[in-house]
């Protein structure tokens, strides 16, 4: 199937809209951001915004979907790597997109995002566990996977809160080692 190439002007407008929106999220709350604010920051007209998004909720939802798809792709790519190396890639993504994730964890649509992120993490860990060993230890898979998934989300939040004083590679190594210990 041939992939349709998107016009560069469309990509440029969408990138400007997203950058403006993320910058505004770091300065204000979601509820206070207007389409006018986004358009001024992106240096576009309202009509251009509405060509790409229905409203700011649609923009936020699409940004979340893009990041979740990126994280799923990282999960697929890191399967060939060890857990520690894979954790470095995973946390590197959060470091590169810190502004967006800080605002997301602290603001609008947090529960929806957390739920979707937890699903990705649980799926990734679930593909690596010894299912029989979990049952032999008297644990249910659901509790075990949710426990590890929520722990990882907690560490991501810790990083986002203290990024300036946190070495991302050290953090990723620690998480990787903890996950390895819990999988063995």
KEPA-323384 format. One record per residue (C-alpha): residue number from 1; residue in three letters; x, y, z. Coordinates in steps of 0.25 Angstrom, whole numbers, padded with zeros to 4 digits. Layout:
residues N
+-----+-----+-------+-------+-------+
!   k !   r !    c1 !    c2 !    c3 !
+-----+-----+-------+-------+-------+
! NUM ! ala !     X !     Y !     Z !
...
+-----+-----+-------+-------+-------+
***
This chain:
residues 184
+-----+-----+-------+-------+-------+
!   k !   r !    c1 !    c2 !    c3 !
+-----+-----+-------+-------+-------+
!   1 ! unk !  0000 !  0000 !  0000 !
!   2 ! unk !  0006 !  0013 ! -0004 !
!   3 ! unk !  0007 !  0024 !  0007 !
!   4 ! unk !  0001 !  0037 !  0004 !
!   5 ! unk !  0011 !  0049 !  0006 !
!   6 ! unk !  0005 !  0060 !  0014 !
!   7 ! unk !  0007 !  0074 !  0009 !
!   8 ! unk !  0019 !  0081 !  0016 !
!   9 ! unk !  0010 !  0094 !  0019 !
!  10 ! unk !  0000 !  0085 !  0026 !
!  11 ! unk !  0012 !  0078 !  0034 !
!  12 ! unk !  0017 !  0092 !  0037 !
!  13 ! unk !  0004 !  0098 !  0042 !
!  14 ! unk !  0001 !  0086 !  0051 !
!  15 ! unk !  0015 !  0086 !  0057 !
!  16 ! unk !  0013 !  0101 !  0060 !
!  17 ! unk !  0000 !  0099 !  0066 !
!  18 ! unk !  0005 !  0088 !  0075 !
!  19 ! unk !  0017 !  0095 !  0079 !
!  20 ! unk !  0009 !  0108 !  0083 !
!  21 ! unk ! -0001 !  0099 !  0090 !
!  22 ! unk !  0010 !  0092 !  0098 !
!  23 ! unk !  0016 !  0105 !  0102 !
!  24 ! unk !  0003 !  0111 !  0106 !
!  25 ! unk !  0001 !  0098 !  0115 !
!  26 ! unk !  0014 !  0101 !  0122 !
!  27 ! unk !  0009 !  0115 !  0125 !
!  28 ! unk ! -0006 !  0114 !  0128 !
!  29 ! unk ! -0016 !  0103 !  0131 !
!  30 ! unk ! -0024 !  0096 !  0120 !
!  31 ! unk ! -0037 !  0103 !  0123 !
!  32 ! unk ! -0031 !  0117 !  0121 !
!  33 ! unk ! -0025 !  0114 !  0108 !
!  34 ! unk ! -0033 !  0119 !  0096 !
!  35 ! unk ! -0032 !  0116 !  0081 !
!  36 ! unk ! -0028 !  0131 !  0079 !
!  37 ! unk ! -0016 !  0129 !  0089 !
!  38 ! unk ! -0012 !  0116 !  0081 !
!  39 ! unk ! -0013 !  0123 !  0068 !
!  40 ! unk ! -0005 !  0135 !  0072 !
!  41 ! unk !  0006 !  0127 !  0077 !
!  42 ! unk !  0006 !  0118 !  0065 !
!  43 ! unk !  0005 !  0131 !  0056 !
!  44 ! unk ! -0007 !  0125 !  0048 !
!  45 ! unk ! -0022 !  0129 !  0046 !
!  46 ! unk ! -0033 !  0123 !  0053 !
!  47 ! unk ! -0038 !  0117 !  0040 !
!  48 ! unk ! -0024 !  0109 !  0039 !
!  49 ! unk ! -0026 !  0104 !  0053 !
!  50 ! unk ! -0040 !  0099 !  0050 !
!  51 ! unk ! -0035 !  0092 !  0037 !
!  52 ! unk ! -0027 !  0083 !  0046 !
!  53 ! unk ! -0035 !  0082 !  0059 !
!  54 ! unk ! -0049 !  0083 !  0064 !
!  55 ! unk ! -0045 !  0090 !  0077 !
!  56 ! unk ! -0034 !  0090 !  0087 !
!  57 ! unk ! -0040 !  0077 !  0093 !
!  58 ! unk ! -0038 !  0070 !  0079 !
!  59 ! unk ! -0024 !  0076 !  0079 !
!  60 ! unk ! -0020 !  0071 !  0093 !
!  61 ! unk ! -0026 !  0057 !  0089 !
!  62 ! unk ! -0018 !  0056 !  0076 !
!  63 ! unk ! -0005 !  0060 !  0084 !
!  64 ! unk ! -0008 !  0049 !  0094 !
!  65 ! unk ! -0010 !  0039 !  0083 !
!  66 ! unk !  0002 !  0043 !  0076 !
!  67 ! unk !  0011 !  0041 !  0088 !
!  68 ! unk !  0004 !  0028 !  0092 !
!  69 ! unk !  0007 !  0023 !  0078 !
!  70 ! unk !  0021 !  0027 !  0079 !
!  71 ! unk !  0022 !  0020 !  0093 !
!  72 ! unk !  0016 !  0007 !  0087 !
!  73 ! unk !  0026 !  0008 !  0075 !
!  74 ! unk !  0038 !  0009 !  0086 !
!  75 ! unk !  0032 ! -0003 !  0093 !
!  76 ! unk !  0033 ! -0011 !  0079 !
!  77 ! unk !  0047 ! -0006 !  0076 !
!  78 ! unk !  0053 ! -0009 !  0090 !
!  79 ! unk !  0048 ! -0023 !  0090 !
!  80 ! unk !  0061 ! -0028 !  0085 !
!  81 ! unk !  0069 ! -0020 !  0095 !
!  82 ! unk !  0071 ! -0023 !  0110 !
!  83 ! unk !  0061 ! -0017 !  0120 !
!  84 ! unk !  0072 ! -0007 !  0125 !
!  85 ! unk !  0075 ! -0003 !  0111 !
!  86 ! unk !  0060 ! -0002 !  0107 !
!  87 ! unk !  0057 !  0006 !  0120 !
!  88 ! unk !  0068 !  0016 !  0115 !
!  89 ! unk !  0061 !  0018 !  0102 !
!  90 ! unk !  0047 !  0019 !  0109 !
!  91 ! unk !  0052 !  0030 !  0119 !
!  92 ! unk !  0059 !  0037 !  0108 !
!  93 ! unk !  0046 !  0039 !  0101 !
!  94 ! unk !  0040 !  0045 !  0114 !
!  95 ! unk !  0052 !  0054 !  0115 !
!  96 ! unk !  0051 !  0059 !  0101 !
!  97 ! unk !  0036 !  0062 !  0103 !
!  98 ! unk !  0037 !  0067 !  0117 !
!  99 ! unk !  0029 !  0080 !  0115 !
! 100 ! unk !  0017 !  0072 !  0110 !
! 101 ! unk !  0017 !  0061 !  0120 !
! 102 ! unk !  0019 !  0070 !  0132 !
! 103 ! unk !  0006 !  0078 !  0128 !
! 104 ! unk ! -0001 !  0065 !  0124 !
! 105 ! unk !  0002 !  0059 !  0138 !
! 106 ! unk ! -0002 !  0072 !  0145 !
! 107 ! unk ! -0014 !  0076 !  0137 !
! 108 ! unk ! -0026 !  0073 !  0128 !
! 109 ! unk ! -0028 !  0058 !  0123 !
! 110 ! unk ! -0018 !  0053 !  0133 !
! 111 ! unk ! -0027 !  0040 !  0137 !
! 112 ! unk ! -0029 !  0037 !  0123 !
! 113 ! unk ! -0015 !  0038 !  0119 !
! 114 ! unk ! -0010 !  0030 !  0131 !
! 115 ! unk ! -0020 !  0019 !  0128 !
! 116 ! unk ! -0015 !  0018 !  0114 !
! 117 ! unk !  0000 !  0019 !  0118 !
! 118 ! unk ! -0003 !  0008 !  0128 !
! 119 ! unk ! -0009 ! -0001 !  0117 !
! 120 ! unk !  0004 !  0001 !  0109 !
! 121 ! unk !  0013 ! -0002 !  0121 !
! 122 ! unk !  0005 ! -0014 !  0125 !
! 123 ! unk !  0005 ! -0020 !  0111 !
! 124 ! unk !  0020 ! -0018 !  0110 !
! 125 ! unk !  0023 ! -0024 !  0123 !
! 126 ! unk !  0013 ! -0035 !  0121 !
! 127 ! unk !  0020 ! -0039 !  0108 !
! 128 ! unk !  0033 ! -0042 !  0117 !
! 129 ! unk !  0028 ! -0049 !  0129 !
! 130 ! unk !  0028 ! -0064 !  0133 !
! 131 ! unk !  0013 ! -0066 !  0135 !
! 132 ! unk !  0015 ! -0079 !  0142 !
! 133 ! unk !  0025 ! -0073 !  0152 !
! 134 ! unk !  0015 ! -0062 !  0156 !
! 135 ! unk !  0004 ! -0073 !  0158 !
! 136 ! unk !  0014 ! -0082 !  0166 !
! 137 ! unk !  0017 ! -0070 !  0175 !
! 138 ! unk !  0002 ! -0069 !  0178 !
! 139 ! unk !  0000 ! -0056 !  0170 !
! 140 ! unk ! -0010 ! -0052 !  0160 !
! 141 ! unk ! -0005 ! -0047 !  0147 !
! 142 ! unk ! -0014 ! -0035 !  0147 !
! 143 ! unk ! -0009 ! -0030 !  0161 !
! 144 ! unk !  0005 ! -0033 !  0158 !
! 145 ! unk !  0005 ! -0025 !  0145 !
! 146 ! unk ! -0003 ! -0013 !  0150 !
! 147 ! unk !  0007 ! -0013 !  0162 !
! 148 ! unk !  0019 ! -0012 !  0153 !
! 149 ! unk !  0012 ! -0002 !  0143 !
! 150 ! unk !  0007 !  0007 !  0154 !
! 151 ! unk !  0021 !  0007 !  0160 !
! 152 ! unk !  0027 !  0011 !  0147 !
! 153 ! unk !  0017 !  0022 !  0145 !
! 154 ! unk !  0021 !  0027 !  0159 !
! 155 ! unk !  0035 !  0028 !  0155 !
! 156 ! unk !  0032 !  0035 !  0142 !
! 157 ! unk !  0025 !  0045 !  0151 !
! 158 ! unk !  0037 !  0046 !  0160 !
! 159 ! unk !  0046 !  0049 !  0148 !
! 160 ! unk !  0036 !  0060 !  0143 !
! 161 ! unk !  0036 !  0067 !  0156 !
! 162 ! unk !  0051 !  0066 !  0159 !
! 163 ! unk !  0057 !  0066 !  0145 !
! 164 ! unk !  0067 !  0077 !  0147 !
! 165 ! unk !  0073 !  0068 !  0158 !
! 166 ! unk !  0071 !  0055 !  0152 !
! 167 ! unk !  0081 !  0047 !  0143 !
! 168 ! unk !  0071 !  0041 !  0133 !
! 169 ! unk !  0081 !  0029 !  0130 !
! 170 ! unk !  0083 !  0026 !  0145 !
! 171 ! unk !  0068 !  0026 !  0147 !
! 172 ! unk !  0065 !  0017 !  0135 !
! 173 ! unk !  0076 !  0008 !  0139 !
! 174 ! unk !  0070 !  0007 !  0153 !
! 175 ! unk !  0056 !  0004 !  0147 !
! 176 ! unk !  0061 ! -0006 !  0138 !
! 177 ! unk !  0068 ! -0013 !  0149 !
! 178 ! unk !  0056 ! -0013 !  0158 !
! 179 ! unk !  0047 ! -0019 !  0147 !
! 180 ! unk !  0058 ! -0029 !  0144 !
! 181 ! unk !  0058 ! -0033 !  0158 !
! 182 ! unk !  0043 ! -0034 !  0158 !
! 183 ! unk !  0042 ! -0042 !  0146 !
! 184 ! unk !  0053 ! -0053 !  0150 !
+-----+-----+-------+-------+-------+
***
